[in-house]
Amino acid sequence: MAKLRKLVDTREGREESVMSTQEYIRKVIEDVGEDDDFTRKPWLSAIDYVNVDGGIVTSCFGDVKKFLKNGKLEQIVVVIKSCTPNALGDLTVTLKDLSGTISGTIHYKVLTEERFAKAFTVGSTLILHNVSVFSPKQSTHHYLNITKKNMVKVFHKDGGSA
């Protein structure tokens, strides 16, 4: 029997529904249509990892406003769309999930860890938890501040993981 998975579906206004992993994957593929970021091996491997671990993806960028009170996204799975080193040694990134994109910074201490040294490339998928959300005053833009404590797993573009 397929393991059941809770899925919080804020786009359709439902509080929660329960579906099998196979139904969840099928729904994800249907929802993304032409967007192949969500049909590539790193994304699918990350979703499988979360599922096998018994976890639930509880946040998405569409939920950012909901999380501004406590300033954190509980658990998210994201694809790196762009990454550029900055003058402080951090990595400035654009991240994408099923609900959209958001900018962020990966702290330099994450980049110095051997297991992550070459993991952050365009197309890699990250599983993150308890990620701080920064929103400047009078702004509708939100940014993620990613540290070592936020890193769960990285799935490389080439299929490996860290």
N, C-alpha and C positions, 0 to 999 in steps of 0.2 A: 504494500500500500504506500502511495506517495506521501511523503511528509507534508503536513499542512503548514502554511505560512501566513502570518498576519500581514496585511498590506494596508497601510494608511493611504487612502486615495483622496487627497484634498482637492484635486481638480474636479471631481464629480460631486463634491460636497458630502461624501459619505464619511462617517466616522471611521469605520474599519470594515473590512470584509476578509473572509478566509478563503484562500485558494491554494491549490497544489502548486508545487514548484514548477511543474511543466506548464500549468496555466499562466503562472506569473511570467515565465520566460516568453511564452507566446504573446501575452499582452504587451510586454515591453517591446518586442519586435514589431508588433502591429502599430503601437503608438509612435514609434520613431520613423516608420515609413522609409523614406529614402536616406535617412541619416545612418551611415554605416559605422559611426563611432560606437554604436550600441550593439553591433552585430559582430564586431571583431573579437579575437581571442582574449585580449587583456580584460575587456569589459565582462565577457561571459565567464571568464575564470574568476573574476572578483565576485560576481553574483553567486557563482557556485561556492566559493570560499565562505561567503557570508551564510549561505544556506546550510552547508555542511557543519559550520560552527554553531548552528542553531540560532544565529542572530537574525535581526530584522533591520532592514534599512529604515530608519525612523525619521530621517530628515531629507529635505531637498531644498534647492535654492528658492523655490516658490514659497517655502515656509519661513524665510529669513525674518520677515516682519514679526512673525509669531514668537521667534526666539530672541528678539532684541531685549526683552526684559531681563533675561538671565545671561544674555550675551554669548550663547553657545549653540552650536548645532550638534545634536547628540551623536548621530552616526550617519555618514554620507559616503557614497561611492561616486567618484568623479573621474573624468578623463582630462588629461592635460592637453589644452589646445594651443598654448604658446608658453614659452619660458625664456627669460632673459636674466642673466646675472645683473645685480645692481652694485653700486659703489661700496656698499657695506658688506658685500660677500653673500648677501641673501639672494634668493631666486624669486623674481617677480613672475607670477604665473596667471594665466587665464584658465579657469577650470569650467567644465561643463558637466551637467547632469541632465536627467530627463526633462527638467523644467526650465532650463536655461543656462546662462553663463554668469560667472562672477570672477572678479579679480582677487588676487591674494598674494601673500608673501610666504615663502618657505624659509624659515630661519637658517642661518649659515651652519648652526650646530647639527642640523639634520643632514646637511650636505657633506659634513666632514665624517659622518659615520660610514665605515667601510661598506656595509651592506647596502647603503643608499648612494654610494659615490657616483654611479653612472645610471641610476634608476630613473631620474627625472628627465624624461624626454617627451617631445610631442607624441601623443598616442598612448602613453603609459596611463594606466588606471590606478587610482589610489583609493584605499579604504581608510577613512579618517574618523576619529571620534572626539567628542568634546572640543570642537574647534571654535575658537573665539571669533566673534563677528564684530568688526569695527565699522562704525557708521559716523562719519564726521557730522557735526551739527549742521542743521539746515540743508542736509543732503539726502537724496533718495538713493545714493549709491552705497553699496555695502562691500566690505573687503574681509577676507579671511586671513587670520594670522596663524600659520601652521608651524608648530614646534615638534620636538622629538616626542613629547607626550601624546601628540595627536595621531601619530603614525601607527596604523595597524598593519598594513601590508601594501606593497607596491607590485603591480603586475606590469612588467616591461612590455614595450611595444613588440619586441622580438619573441615574447612568449614566456620568458623567465619570470621569477618573482623574488622579492626581497622582503 
